[in-house]
Amino acid sequence: MRVVRAAERTPYMTLRHKSREFALQMLFQWDIARQSPARIEQHFWETARAADPTRKFAHELFVGAVAQTDAADALISELSENWRLDRLAAIDKSILRLAIYEFRFGTAPPKVVIDEALELAKKFSSDEAPAFLNGILDAVLKKLSLN
């Protein structure tokens, strides 16, 4: 797999990456507060600034991942050996939910989805999270037969 370095990223890729960051932040807030997605998003955009295409993609990712939470959680529970879902860090669950939504709905090629998920984990989670999440996402790919 070829790794795309930050200097090689196109503006389109950067906007999509920023959309993923925003969607992740909203997913995390939703998981913690369990308020309606519309309310979370409304409050989020009161302070976050983004261009319309970035907002639109973030909205699609957030709402889609929330709608698919039960299915994603069942898959995570099945594939995360020796870890109960309630033991996972909230941010890691949100990263997994986002990536699983993207796998299922084809927002990007699977390798891009994994790379983006690992970048989010490096920025927002623990040092151990990328390796752990990579293992689960690889198992999800195999389970969904997307690789």
N, CA, C and O atoms as a GROMACS GRO file, in nm:
protein
  588
    1MET      N    1   0.084  -0.117   0.000
    1MET     CA    2   0.000   0.000   0.000
    1MET      C    3   0.089   0.124   0.000
    1MET      O    4   0.183   0.133   0.079
    2ARG      N    5   0.060   0.217  -0.088
    2ARG     CA    6   0.134   0.342  -0.097
    2ARG      C    7   0.077   0.441   0.003
    2ARG      O    8  -0.044   0.466   0.005
    3VAL      N    9   0.161   0.497   0.084
    3VAL     CA   10   0.120   0.596   0.182
    3VAL      C   11   0.128   0.733   0.117
    3VAL      O   12   0.230   0.768   0.057
    4VAL      N   13   0.021   0.811   0.128
    4VAL     CA   14   0.019   0.945   0.074
    4VAL      C   15   0.067   1.040   0.182
    4VAL      O   16   0.007   1.050   0.289
    5ARG      N   17   0.174   1.108   0.154
    5ARG     CA   18   0.231   1.202   0.250
    5ARG      C   19   0.152   1.333   0.248
    5ARG      O   20   0.088   1.366   0.148
    6ALA      N   21   0.156   1.405   0.356
    6ALA     CA   22   0.080   1.529   0.368
    6ALA      C   23   0.110   1.625   0.254
    6ALA      O   24   0.019   1.692   0.204
    7ALA      N   25   0.235   1.634   0.213
    7ALA     CA   26   0.272   1.726   0.106
    7ALA      C   27   0.213   1.684  -0.028
    7ALA      O   28   0.199   1.767  -0.118
    8GLU      N   29   0.178   1.556  -0.043
    8GLU     CA   30   0.122   1.506  -0.168
    8GLU      C   31  -0.030   1.514  -0.172
    8GLU      O   32  -0.090   1.489  -0.276
    9ARG      N   33  -0.092   1.548  -0.060
    9ARG     CA   34  -0.237   1.550  -0.054
    9ARG      C   35  -0.292   1.663  -0.140
    9ARG      O   36  -0.239   1.774  -0.141
   10THR      N   37  -0.396   1.632  -0.212
   10THR     CA   38  -0.463   1.734  -0.291
   10THR      C   39  -0.558   1.810  -0.200
   10THR      O   40  -0.593   1.762  -0.092
   11PRO      N   41  -0.602   1.929  -0.241
   11PRO     CA   42  -0.700   2.001  -0.159
   11PRO      C   43  -0.826   1.917  -0.135
   11PRO      O   44  -0.885   1.923  -0.027
   12TYR      N   45  -0.868   1.839  -0.235
   12TYR     CA   46  -0.986   1.753  -0.221
   12TYR      C   47  -0.964   1.653  -0.108
   12TYR      O   48  -1.053   1.632  -0.026
   13MET      N   49  -0.846   1.592  -0.104
   13MET     CA   50  -0.816   1.495   0.000
   13MET      C   51  -0.814   1.564   0.137
   13MET      O   52  -0.862   1.508   0.236
   14THR      N   53  -0.758   1.682   0.142
   14THR     CA   54  -0.750   1.755   0.267
   14THR      C   55  -0.889   1.791   0.318
   14THR      O   56  -0.915   1.780   0.438
   15LEU      N   57  -0.978   1.833   0.229
   15LEU     CA   58  -1.114   1.865   0.269
   15LEU      C   59  -1.186   1.740   0.320
   15LEU      O   60  -1.259   1.747   0.418
   16ARG      N   61  -1.166   1.628   0.253
   16ARG     CA   62  -1.230   1.504   0.297
   16ARG      C   63  -1.172   1.460   0.432
   16ARG      O   64  -1.245   1.409   0.517
   17HIS      N   65  -1.042   1.479   0.451
   17HIS     CA   66  -0.982   1.445   0.580
   17HIS      C   67  -1.041   1.534   0.690
   17HIS      O   68  -1.075   1.485   0.798
   18LYS      N   69  -1.053   1.661   0.662
   18LYS     CA   70  -1.111   1.753   0.761
   18LYS      C   71  -1.256   1.715   0.789
   18LYS      O   72  -1.301   1.724   0.903
   19SER      N   73  -1.329   1.674   0.686
   19SER     CA   74  -1.467   1.628   0.706
   19SER      C   75  -1.471   1.509   0.800
   19SER      O   76  -1.558   1.500   0.887
   20ARG      N   77  -1.377   1.416   0.783
   20ARG     CA   78  -1.371   1.300   0.871
   20ARG      C   79  -1.341   1.342   1.015
   20ARG      O   80  -1.398   1.287   1.109
   21GLU      N   81  -1.252   1.438   1.032
   21GLU     CA   82  -1.223   1.487   1.167
   21GLU      C   83  -1.349   1.546   1.230
   21GLU      O   84  -1.379   1.518   1.346
   22PHE      N   85  -1.421   1.627   1.155
   22PHE     CA   86  -1.543   1.687   1.207
   22PHE      C   87  -1.647   1.580   1.240
   22PHE      O   88  -1.709   1.583   1.346
   23ALA      N   89  -1.664   1.484   1.148
   23ALA     CA   90  -1.761   1.376   1.172
   23ALA      C   91  -1.724   1.297   1.296
   23ALA      O   92  -1.810   1.262   1.377
   24LEU      N   93  -1.595   1.269   1.313
   24LEU     CA   94  -1.549   1.196   1.431
   24LEU      C   95  -1.579   1.274   1.558
   24LEU      O   96  -1.626   1.217   1.656
   25GLN      N   97  -1.554   1.402   1.557
   25GLN     CA   98  -1.579   1.483   1.675
   25GLN      C   99  -1.728   1.483   1.710
   25GLN      O  100  -1.765   1.476   1.827
   26MET      N  101  -1.813   1.491   1.608
   26MET     CA  102  -1.957   1.487   1.634
   26MET      C  103  -2.000   1.348   1.683
   26MET      O  104  -2.083   1.337   1.774
   27LEU      N  105  -1.944   1.243   1.624
   27LEU     CA  106  -1.976   1.107   1.670
   27LEU      C  107  -1.937   1.087   1.815
   27LEU      O  108  -2.012   1.028   1.892
   28PHE      N  109  -1.821   1.136   1.852
   28PHE     CA  110  -1.775   1.126   1.989
   28PHE      C  111  -1.872   1.199   2.083
   28PHE      O  112  -1.913   1.144   2.186
   29GLN      N  113  -1.908   1.322   2.046
   29GLN     CA  114  -2.003   1.398   2.128
   29GLN      C  115  -2.136   1.324   2.138
   29GLN      O  116  -2.196   1.317   2.246
   30TRP      N  117  -2.183   1.269   2.028
   30TRP     CA  118  -2.310   1.197   2.027
   30TRP      C  119  -2.302   1.073   2.118
   30TRP      O  120  -2.396   1.044   2.192
   31ASP      N  121  -2.191   1.002   2.112
   31ASP     CA  122  -2.175   0.882   2.194
   31ASP      C  123  -2.175   0.916   2.342
   31ASP      O  124  -2.229   0.841   2.424
   32ILE      N  125  -2.115   1.027   2.378
   32ILE     CA  126  -2.107   1.068   2.518
   32ILE      C  127  -2.241   1.126   2.565
   32ILE      O  128  -2.292   1.088   2.671
   33ALA      N  129  -2.298   1.218   2.488
   33ALA     CA  130  -2.417   1.292   2.531
   33ALA      C  131  -2.547   1.222   2.497
   33ALA      O  132  -2.647   1.241   2.566
   34ARG      N  133  -2.548   1.142   2.391
   34ARG     CA  134  -2.669   1.073   2.342
   34ARG      C  135  -2.785   1.169   2.320
   34ARG      O  136  -2.901   1.137   2.348
   35GLN      N  137  -2.753   1.286   2.268
   35GLN     CA  138  -2.855   1.379   2.224
   35GLN      C  139  -2.885   1.347   2.078
   35GLN      O  140  -2.814   1.267   2.016
   36SER      N  141  -2.986   1.407   2.023
   36SER     CA  142  -3.020   1.380   1.884
   36SER      C  143  -2.905   1.425   1.794
   36SER      O  144  -2.838   1.524   1.823
   37PRO      N  145  -2.882   1.352   1.685
   37PRO     CA  146  -2.776   1.392   1.593
   37PRO      C  147  -2.794   1.535   1.543
   37PRO      O  148  -2.696   1.607   1.525
   38ALA      N  149  -2.919   1.576   1.519
   38ALA     CA  150  -2.944   1.713   1.471
   38ALA      C  151  -2.898   1.816   1.574
   38ALA      O  152  -2.841   1.919   1.538
   39ARG      N  153  -2.923   1.789   1.700
   39ARG     CA  154  -2.883   1.882   1.806
   39ARG      C  155  -2.730   1.887   1.818
   39ARG      O  156  -2.671   1.994   1.829
   40ILE      N  157  -2.667   1.771   1.815
   40ILE     CA  158  -2.520   1.765   1.821
   40ILE      C  159  -2.461   1.846   1.706
   40ILE      O  160  -2.372   1.929   1.726
   41GLU      N  161  -2.513   1.821   1.587
   41GLU     CA  162  -2.458   1.889   1.469
   41GLU      C  163  -2.483   2.039   1.475
   41GLU      O  164  -2.394   2.118   1.442
   42GLN      N  165  -2.601   2.079   1.517
   42GLN     CA  166  -2.631   2.222   1.527
   42GLN      C  167  -2.533   2.292   1.620
   42GLN      O  168  -2.478   2.397   1.586
   43HIS      N  169  -2.510   2.235   1.737
   43HIS     CA  170  -2.417   2.296   1.833
   43HIS      C  171  -2.273   2.290   1.782
   43HIS      O  172  -2.195   2.384   1.802
   44PHE      N  173  -2.238   2.182   1.715
   44PHE     CA  174  -2.102   2.168   1.664
   44PHE      C  175  -2.069   2.279   1.566
   44PHE      O  176  -1.963   2.342   1.574
   45TRP      N  177  -2.160   2.304   1.471
   45TRP     CA  178  -2.132   2.403   1.367
   45TRP      C  179  -2.141   2.547   1.418
   45TRP      O  180  -2.108   2.640   1.345
   46GLU      N  181  -2.185   2.566   1.541
   46GLU     CA  182  -2.184   2.701   1.598
   46GLU      C  183  -2.041   2.750   1.622
   46GLU      O  184  -2.015   2.870   1.620
   47THR      N  185  -1.949   2.656   1.645
   47THR     CA  186  -1.810   2.696   1.671
   47THR      C  187  -1.713   2.650   1.563
   47THR      O  188  -1.610   2.713   1.542
   48ALA      N  189  -1.744   2.541   1.494
   48ALA     CA  190  -1.654   2.490   1.389
   48ALA      C  191  -1.681   2.564   1.259
   48ALA      O  192  -1.795   2.592   1.223
   49ARG      N  193  -1.574   2.593   1.189
   49ARG     CA  194  -1.586   2.662   1.061
   49ARG      C  195  -1.536   2.570   0.951
   49ARG      O  196  -1.432   2.507   0.962
   50ALA      N  197  -1.614   2.564   0.842
   50ALA     CA  198  -1.576   2.480   0.729
   50ALA      C  199  -1.648   2.526   0.604
   50ALA      O  200  -1.756   2.586   0.611
   51ALA      N  201  -1.588   2.497   0.491
   51ALA     CA  202  -1.650   2.525   0.362
   51ALA      C  203  -1.769   2.431   0.343
   51ALA      O  204  -1.776   2.324   0.404
   52ASP      N  205  -1.862   2.471   0.259
   52ASP     CA  206  -1.982   2.391   0.238
   52ASP      C  207  -1.954   2.245   0.198
   52ASP      O  208  -2.018   2.156   0.253
   53PRO      N  209  -1.861   2.217   0.105
   53PRO     CA  210  -1.836   2.076   0.071
   53PRO      C  211  -1.784   1.995   0.191
   53PRO      O  212  -1.816   1.877   0.206
   54THR      N  213  -1.704   2.058   0.274
   54THR     CA  214  -1.652   1.990   0.393
   54THR      C  215  -1.765   1.960   0.491
   54THR      O  216  -1.774   1.850   0.544
   55ARG      N  217  -1.851   2.058   0.512
   55ARG     CA  218  -1.967   2.038   0.600
   55ARG      C  219  -2.059   1.928   0.547
   55ARG      O  220  -2.106   1.843   0.622
   56LYS      N  221  -2.082   1.932   0.418
   56LYS     CA  222  -2.174   1.835   0.356
   56LYS      C  223  -2.122   1.692   0.376
   56LYS      O  224  -2.199   1.604   0.415
   57PHE      N  225  -1.994   1.669   0.349
   57PHE     CA  226  -1.939   1.535   0.364
   57PHE      C  227  -1.934   1.495   0.512
   57PHE      O  228  -1.961   1.380   0.545
   58ALA      N  229  -1.900   1.589   0.600
   58ALA     CA  230  -1.900   1.560   0.744
   58ALA      C  231  -2.040   1.520   0.790
   58ALA      O  232  -2.057   1.427   0.868
   59HIS      N  233  -2.141   1.592   0.741
   59HIS     CA  234  -2.280   1.560   0.774
   59HIS      C  235  -2.315   1.419   0.728
   59HIS      O  236  -2.371   1.340   0.804
   60GLU      N  237  -2.282   1.387   0.604
   60GLU     CA  238  -2.310   1.254   0.549
   60GLU      C  239  -2.245   1.145   0.634
   60GLU      O  240  -2.309   1.045   0.668
   61LEU      N  241  -2.120   1.164   0.669
   61LEU     CA  242  -2.049   1.065   0.750
   61LEU      C  243  -2.109   1.052   0.889
   61LEU      O  244  -2.131   0.941   0.938
   62PHE      N  245  -2.136   1.165   0.952
   62PHE     CA  246  -2.189   1.163   1.088
   62PHE      C  247  -2.327   1.097   1.094
   62PHE      O  248  -2.348   1.004   1.171
   63VAL      N  249  -2.418   1.145   1.012
   63VAL     CA  250  -2.554   1.092   1.014
   63VAL      C  251  -2.555   0.945   0.972
   63VAL      O  252  -2.628   0.864   1.030
   64GLY      N  253  -2.475   0.910   0.872
   64GLY     CA  254  -2.468   0.771   0.828
   64GLY      C  255  -2.411   0.679   0.935
   64GLY      O  256  -2.463   0.570   0.957
   65ALA      N  257  -2.306   0.723   1.001
   65ALA     CA  258  -2.244   0.640   1.105
   65ALA      C  259  -2.338   0.624   1.224
   65ALA      O  260  -2.345   0.516   1.283
   66VAL      N  261  -2.409   0.729   1.261
   66VAL     CA  262  -2.506   0.719   1.371
   66VAL      C  263  -2.615   0.618   1.334
   66VAL      O  264  -2.652   0.533   1.414
   67ALA      N  265  -2.666   0.629   1.212
   67ALA     CA  266  -2.773   0.538   1.168
   67ALA      C  267  -2.729   0.393   1.167
   67ALA      O  268  -2.810   0.303   1.185
   68GLN      N  269  -2.601   0.369   1.146
   68GLN     CA  270  -2.547   0.233   1.136
   68GLN      C  271  -2.479   0.186   1.264
   68GLN      O  272  -2.411   0.084   1.264
   69THR      N  273  -2.497   0.260   1.374
   69THR     CA  274  -2.426   0.228   1.498
   69THR      C  275  -2.453   0.086   1.547
   69THR      O  276  -2.359   0.016   1.584
   70ASP      N  277  -2.577   0.044   1.549
   70ASP     CA  278  -2.608  -0.090   1.602
   70ASP      C  279  -2.538  -0.199   1.520
   70ASP      O  280  -2.479  -0.291   1.577
   71ALA      N  281  -2.543  -0.188   1.389
   71ALA     CA  282  -2.478  -0.287   1.303
   71ALA      C  283  -2.326  -0.281   1.320
   71ALA      O  284  -2.260  -0.385   1.325
   72ALA      N  285  -2.271  -0.161   1.328
   72ALA     CA  286  -2.126  -0.146   1.347
   72ALA      C  287  -2.083  -0.202   1.481
   72ALA      O  288  -1.982  -0.272   1.490
   73ASP      N  289  -2.159  -0.173   1.585
   73ASP     CA  290  -2.124  -0.223   1.718
   73ASP      C  291  -2.130  -0.375   1.725
   73ASP      O  292  -2.046  -0.437   1.791
   74ALA      N  293  -2.226  -0.435   1.658
   74ALA     CA  294  -2.235  -0.581   1.655
   74ALA      C  295  -2.111  -0.639   1.587
   74ALA      O  296  -2.055  -0.739   1.632
   75LEU      N  297  -2.068  -0.577   1.480
   75LEU     CA  298  -1.949  -0.623   1.407
   75LEU      C  299  -1.823  -0.603   1.493
   75LEU      O  300  -1.738  -0.691   1.498
   76ILE      N  301  -1.812  -0.489   1.557
   76ILE     CA  302  -1.696  -0.462   1.644
   76ILE      C  303  -1.692  -0.564   1.758
   76ILE      O  304  -1.586  -0.620   1.788
   77SER      N  305  -1.805  -0.589   1.820
   77SER     CA  306  -1.811  -0.686   1.930
   77SER      C  307  -1.769  -0.825   1.885
   77SER      O  308  -1.697  -0.895   1.956
   78GLU      N  309  -1.813  -0.862   1.767
   78GLU     CA  310  -1.779  -0.994   1.713
   78GLU      C  311  -1.630  -1.007   1.683
   78GLU      O  312  -1.571  -1.113   1.704
   79LEU      N  313  -1.569  -0.900   1.635
   79LEU     CA  314  -1.432  -0.909   1.584
   79LEU      C  315  -1.324  -0.860   1.681
   79LEU      O  316  -1.205  -0.884   1.656
   80SER      N  317  -1.360  -0.795   1.788
   80SER     CA  318  -1.259  -0.747   1.883
   80SER      C  319  -1.242  -0.851   1.993
   80SER      O  320  -1.306  -0.845   2.098
   81GLU      N  321  -1.156  -0.945   1.966
   81GLU     CA  322  -1.133  -1.055   2.058
   81GLU      C  323  -1.083  -1.004   2.192
   81GLU      O  324  -0.998  -0.915   2.199
   82ASN      N  325  -1.136  -1.060   2.298
   82ASN     CA  326  -1.096  -1.028   2.435
   82ASN      C  327  -1.127  -0.885   2.477
   82ASN      O  328  -1.077  -0.840   2.580
   83TRP      N  329  -1.207  -0.814   2.401
   83TRP     CA  330  -1.245  -0.678   2.437
   83TRP      C  331  -1.396  -0.664   2.422
   83TRP      O  332  -1.450  -0.687   2.314
   84ARG      N  333  -1.462  -0.627   2.530
   84ARG     CA  334  -1.605  -0.596   2.521
   84ARG      C  335  -1.618  -0.453   2.468
   84ARG      O  336  -1.531  -0.368   2.491
   85LEU      N  337  -1.725  -0.430   2.399
   85LEU     CA  338  -1.748  -0.298   2.340
   85LEU      C  339  -1.744  -0.188   2.445
   85LEU      O  340  -1.691  -0.080   2.420
   86ASP      N  341  -1.800  -0.215   2.562
   86ASP     CA  342  -1.803  -0.111   2.666
   86ASP      C  343  -1.665  -0.083   2.727
   86ASP      O  344  -1.649   0.013   2.801
   87ARG      N  345  -1.567  -0.167   2.696
   87ARG     CA  346  -1.431  -0.142   2.744
   87ARG      C  347  -1.348  -0.059   2.647
   87ARG      O  348  -1.243  -0.007   2.683
   88LEU      N  349  -1.396  -0.045   2.526
   88LEU     CA  350  -1.324   0.035   2.427
   88LEU      C  351  -1.338   0.183   2.460
   88LEU      O  352  -1.443   0.228   2.507
   89ALA      N  353  -1.232   0.257   2.436
   89ALA     CA  354  -1.239   0.402   2.454
   89ALA      C  355  -1.344   0.459   2.359
   89ALA      O  356  -1.358   0.413   2.245
   90ALA      N  357  -1.418   0.557   2.405
   90ALA     CA  358  -1.524   0.617   2.324
   90ALA      C  359  -1.471   0.669   2.190
   90ALA      O  360  -1.537   0.655   2.088
   91ILE      N  361  -1.353   0.727   2.191
   91ILE     CA  362  -1.297   0.779   2.066
   91ILE      C  363  -1.265   0.665   1.970
   91ILE      O  364  -1.284   0.679   1.849
   92ASP      N  365  -1.217   0.553   2.022
   92ASP     CA  366  -1.186   0.439   1.936
   92ASP      C  367  -1.313   0.379   1.876
   92ASP      O  368  -1.315   0.340   1.759
   93LYS      N  369  -1.419   0.372   1.956
   93LYS     CA  370  -1.548   0.324   1.903
   93LYS      C  371  -1.596   0.416   1.792
   93LYS      O  372  -1.646   0.370   1.689
   94SER      N  373  -1.580   0.545   1.813
   94SER     CA  374  -1.625   0.642   1.711
   94SER      C  375  -1.544   0.628   1.583
   94SER      O  376  -1.600   0.635   1.473
   95ILE      N  377  -1.415   0.607   1.595
   95ILE     CA  378  -1.331   0.588   1.476
   95ILE      C  379  -1.374   0.461   1.403
   95ILE      O  380  -1.386   0.462   1.280
   96LEU      N  381  -1.397   0.354   1.476
   96LEU     CA  382  -1.440   0.228   1.414
   96LEU      C  383  -1.577   0.244   1.348
   96LEU      O  384  -1.596   0.197   1.236
   97ARG      N  385  -1.670   0.308   1.415
   97ARG     CA  386  -1.804   0.328   1.357
   97ARG      C  387  -1.796   0.407   1.227
   97ARG      O  388  -1.862   0.374   1.129
   98LEU      N  389  -1.715   0.511   1.227
   98LEU     CA  390  -1.697   0.593   1.108
   98LEU      C  391  -1.638   0.511   0.994
   98LEU      O  392  -1.688   0.516   0.882
   99ALA      N  393  -1.533   0.436   1.022
   99ALA     CA  394  -1.468   0.355   0.919
   99ALA      C  395  -1.561   0.246   0.866
   99ALA      O  396  -1.566   0.221   0.746
  100ILE      N  397  -1.634   0.182   0.954
  100ILE     CA  398  -1.727   0.076   0.910
  100ILE      C  399  -1.836   0.136   0.822
  100ILE      O  400  -1.875   0.075   0.722
  101TYR      N  401  -1.886   0.252   0.858
  101TYR     CA  402  -1.983   0.318   0.770
  101TYR      C  403  -1.922   0.342   0.632
  101TYR      O  404  -1.985   0.316   0.529
  102GLU      N  405  -1.799   0.391   0.631
  102GLU     CA  406  -1.734   0.420   0.502
  102GLU      C  407  -1.710   0.292   0.422
  102GLU      O  408  -1.725   0.292   0.300
  103PHE      N  409  -1.672   0.184   0.488
  103PHE     CA  410  -1.656   0.057   0.418
  103PHE      C  411  -1.786   0.016   0.350
  103PHE      O  412  -1.788  -0.019   0.232
  104ARG      N  413  -1.893   0.021   0.427
  104ARG     CA  414  -2.022  -0.028   0.378
  104ARG      C  415  -2.082   0.058   0.269
  104ARG      O  416  -2.152   0.007   0.181
  105PHE      N  417  -2.056   0.187   0.272
  105PHE     CA  418  -2.122   0.276   0.178
  105PHE      C  419  -2.027   0.335   0.075
  105PHE      O  420  -2.064   0.427   0.001
  106GLY      N  421  -1.906   0.282   0.069
  106GLY     CA  422  -1.814   0.313  -0.039
  106GLY      C  423  -1.778   0.458  -0.058
  106GLY      O  424  -1.771   0.505  -0.172
  107THR      N  425  -1.756   0.531   0.050
  107THR     CA  426  -1.720   0.672   0.036
  107THR      C  427  -1.576   0.689  -0.013
  107THR      O  428  -1.539   0.795  -0.064
  108ALA      N  429  -1.496   0.583   0.002
  108ALA     CA  430  -1.356   0.584  -0.042
  108ALA      C  431  -1.310   0.439  -0.052
  108ALA      O  432  -1.374   0.350   0.004
  109PRO      N  433  -1.201   0.414  -0.123
  109PRO     CA  434  -1.148   0.276  -0.128
  109PRO      C  435  -1.111   0.229   0.013
  109PRO      O  436  -1.070   0.309   0.096
  110PRO      N  437  -1.126   0.099   0.040
  110PRO     CA  438  -1.099   0.047   0.175
  110PRO      C  439  -0.963   0.086   0.232
  110PRO      O  440  -0.953   0.116   0.351
  111LYS      N  441  -0.859   0.086   0.150
  111LYS     CA  442  -0.726   0.121   0.202
  111LYS      C  443  -0.719   0.267   0.245
  111LYS      O  444  -0.650   0.301   0.341
  112VAL      N  445  -0.791   0.352   0.175
  112VAL     CA  446  -0.796   0.493   0.212
  112VAL      C  447  -0.872   0.508   0.344
  112VAL      O  448  -0.832   0.585   0.432
  113VAL      N  449  -0.981   0.434   0.358
  113VAL     CA  450  -1.060   0.439   0.482
  113VAL      C  451  -0.973   0.398   0.601
  113VAL      O  452  -0.976   0.464   0.705
  114ILE      N  453  -0.897   0.290   0.586
  114ILE     CA  454  -0.810   0.245   0.695
  114ILE      C  455  -0.703   0.349   0.725
  114ILE      O  456  -0.679   0.381   0.841
  115ASP      N  457  -0.639   0.402   0.622
  115ASP     CA  458  -0.536   0.504   0.642
  115ASP      C  459  -0.593   0.625   0.716
  115ASP      O  460  -0.531   0.677   0.809
  116GLU      N  461  -0.709   0.669   0.674
  116GLU     CA  462  -0.772   0.784   0.739
  116GLU      C  463  -0.807   0.752   0.885
  116GLU      O  464  -0.788   0.836   0.973
  117ALA      N  465  -0.859   0.632   0.910
  117ALA     CA  466  -0.893   0.593   1.047
  117ALA      C  467  -0.769   0.592   1.136
  117ALA      O  468  -0.773   0.636   1.250
  118LEU      N  469  -0.659   0.541   1.082
  118LEU     CA  470  -0.535   0.537   1.161
  118LEU      C  471  -0.480   0.677   1.185
  118LEU      O  472  -0.424   0.703   1.292
  119GLU      N  473  -0.494   0.765   1.089
  119GLU     CA  474  -0.451   0.904   1.108
  119GLU      C  475  -0.536   0.971   1.217
  119GLU      O  476  -0.483   1.045   1.300
  120LEU      N  477  -0.666   0.944   1.216
  120LEU     CA  478  -0.752   0.998   1.321
  120LEU      C  479  -0.712   0.944   1.458
  120LEU      O  480  -0.710   1.017   1.557
  121ALA      N  481  -0.680   0.815   1.462
  121ALA     CA  482  -0.639   0.754   1.589
  121ALA      C  483  -0.509   0.816   1.639
  121ALA      O  484  -0.494   0.840   1.759
  122LYS      N  485  -0.415   0.841   1.549
  122LYS     CA  486  -0.289   0.903   1.589
  122LYS      C  487  -0.311   1.043   1.647
  122LYS      O  488  -0.241   1.084   1.740
  123LYS      N  489  -0.408   1.114   1.593
  123LYS     CA  490  -0.434   1.250   1.637
  123LYS      C  491  -0.520   1.256   1.764
  123LYS      O  492  -0.496   1.340   1.851
  124PHE      N  493  -0.620   1.168   1.774
  124PHE     CA  494  -0.720   1.182   1.880
  124PHE      C  495  -0.716   1.074   1.987
  124PHE      O  496  -0.783   1.089   2.090
  125SER      N  497  -0.641   0.966   1.968
  125SER     CA  498  -0.645   0.856   2.063
  125SER      C  499  -0.508   0.828   2.123
  125SER      O  500  -0.417   0.910   2.112
  126SER      N  501  -0.494   0.712   2.184
  126SER     CA  502  -0.369   0.674   2.250
  126SER      C  503  -0.265   0.625   2.150
  126SER      O  504  -0.296   0.601   2.034
  127ASP      N  505  -0.143   0.610   2.197
  127ASP     CA  506  -0.035   0.560   2.112
  127ASP      C  507  -0.061   0.416   2.066
  127ASP      O  508  -0.017   0.377   1.957
  128GLU      N  509  -0.132   0.338   2.147
  128GLU     CA  510  -0.158   0.198   2.114
  128GLU      C  511  -0.277   0.182   2.019
  128GLU      O  512  -0.292   0.077   1.957
  129ALA      N  513  -0.360   0.282   2.008
  129ALA     CA  514  -0.484   0.271   1.932
  129ALA      C  515  -0.465   0.238   1.784
  129ALA      O  516  -0.538   0.152   1.734
  130PRO      N  517  -0.372   0.300   1.712
  130PRO     CA  518  -0.362   0.268   1.569
  130PRO      C  519  -0.341   0.119   1.541
  130PRO      O  520  -0.405   0.064   1.451
  131ALA      N  521  -0.254   0.054   1.614
  131ALA     CA  522  -0.229  -0.089   1.590
  131ALA      C  523  -0.353  -0.171   1.623
  131ALA      O  524  -0.389  -0.262   1.548
  132PHE      N  525  -0.419  -0.140   1.733
  132PHE     CA  526  -0.540  -0.211   1.773
  132PHE      C  527  -0.651  -0.192   1.669
  132PHE      O  528  -0.713  -0.289   1.625
  133LEU      N  529  -0.675  -0.068   1.629
  133LEU     CA  530  -0.779  -0.038   1.532
  133LEU      C  531  -0.748  -0.098   1.396
  133LEU      O  532  -0.838  -0.144   1.326
  134ASN      N  533  -0.621  -0.098   1.359
  134ASN     CA  534  -0.581  -0.157   1.232
  134ASN      C  535  -0.619  -0.306   1.229
  134ASN      O  536  -0.668  -0.356   1.128
  135GLY      N  537  -0.596  -0.376   1.340
  135GLY     CA  538  -0.631  -0.517   1.347
  135GLY      C  539  -0.780  -0.540   1.332
  135GLY      O  540  -0.823  -0.630   1.260
  136ILE      N  541  -0.859  -0.459   1.401
  136ILE     CA  542  -1.005  -0.475   1.391
  136ILE      C  543  -1.053  -0.438   1.251
  136ILE      O  544  -1.137  -0.509   1.194
  137LEU      N  545  -1.002  -0.330   1.195
  137LEU     CA  546  -1.046  -0.289   1.061
  137LEU      C  547  -1.007  -0.391   0.955
  137LEU      O  548  -1.082  -0.412   0.859
  138ASP      N  549  -0.892  -0.454   0.970
  138ASP     CA  550  -0.853  -0.561   0.879
  138ASP      C  551  -0.952  -0.677   0.888
  138ASP      O  552  -0.991  -0.733   0.786
  139ALA      N  553  -0.991  -0.713   1.010
  139ALA     CA  554  -1.088  -0.820   1.029
  139ALA      C  555  -1.224  -0.781   0.972
  139ALA      O  556  -1.294  -0.866   0.915
  140VAL      N  557  -1.263  -0.654   0.985
  140VAL     CA  558  -1.389  -0.607   0.928
  140VAL      C  559  -1.386  -0.620   0.777
  140VAL      O  560  -1.483  -0.666   0.716
  141LEU      N  561  -1.275  -0.580   0.716
  141LEU     CA  562  -1.262  -0.593   0.570
  141LEU      C  563  -1.280  -0.737   0.526
  141LEU      O  564  -1.352  -0.764   0.430
  142LYS      N  565  -1.216  -0.828   0.595
  142LYS     CA  566  -1.227  -0.971   0.561
  142LYS      C  567  -1.371  -1.017   0.579
  142LYS      O  568  -1.425  -1.088   0.494
  143LYS      N  569  -1.433  -0.978   0.688
  143LYS     CA  570  -1.571  -1.018   0.717
  143LYS      C  571  -1.668  -0.965   0.611
  143LYS      O  572  -1.759  -1.036   0.568
  144LEU      N  573  -1.646  -0.842   0.570
  144LEU     CA  574  -1.733  -0.781   0.470
  144LEU      C  575  -1.690  -0.816   0.327
  144LEU      O  576  -1.757  -0.779   0.231
  145SER      N  577  -1.579  -0.889   0.315
  145SER     CA  578  -1.523  -0.929   0.184
  145SER      C  579  -1.500  -0.811   0.091
  145SER      O  580  -1.537  -0.815  -0.026
  146LEU      N  581  -1.438  -0.707   0.145
  146LEU     CA  582  -1.410  -0.586   0.067
  146LEU      C  583  -1.267  -0.576   0.020
  146LEU      O  584  -1.235  -0.488  -0.060
  147ASN      N  585  -1.179  -0.662   0.070
  147ASN     CA  586  -1.037  -0.646   0.034
  147ASN      C  587  -1.003  -0.716  -0.095
  147ASN      O  588  -0.888  -0.711  -0.139
   0.00000   0.00000   0.00000
